[in-house]
């Protein structure tokens, strides 16, 4: 049986101890992703920190509606019975650092492509999303199949609006995780938004 259950409460989908379990699951997933990122970039990655909090869609949009800082985003949707989505946001500085590191370490043919950031961040986001949901699926003993990653870039507020604008804020809950990783003396931070439906 699952170690936690989903509670159909508008203001809080998870209990405090379940939030901690989710944080541990996200850490496990990021560590799984770090191993694959190491294979992709030919250098080791490690998790520095991971924080988690639960927010409503309305709260997320209100917190960041003035945030015009440039970000790259990767959006993944579940095609399985569990209604879940992932939005992974990379600040512009982090997406540049990650892209340059992978190109330099692998002598990638992507170095000749004008917009090399798109395929690289798309794949990095896909790896991170797959790792996190693999950890979640293993705990729940279910299968979670994700759609192909969708890459976008722009102001943070606009990316969030595009992702959540049509959601019913009363029936959606978001687990916001802030993640810091490092590799080759470089650090990369991102925000992972795990979007869950209350109506299960």
Secondary structure, 3 states (H helix, E strand, C coil): CCCCCCCCCCCCCCCHHHHHHHHHHHHHHHHHHHHHHHHHHCCCCEEEEEEEEEEEHHHHHHHHCCCCCEEEEEEEEECCCCCEEEEEEEEHHHHHHHHHHHHHHHCCHHHHCCCHHHHHHHHHHHHHHHHHHHHHHHHHCCCCCECCCEEEEEEHHHHHHHHHCCCCCCCEEEEEEEEEEEECCEEEEEEEEEEEECCC
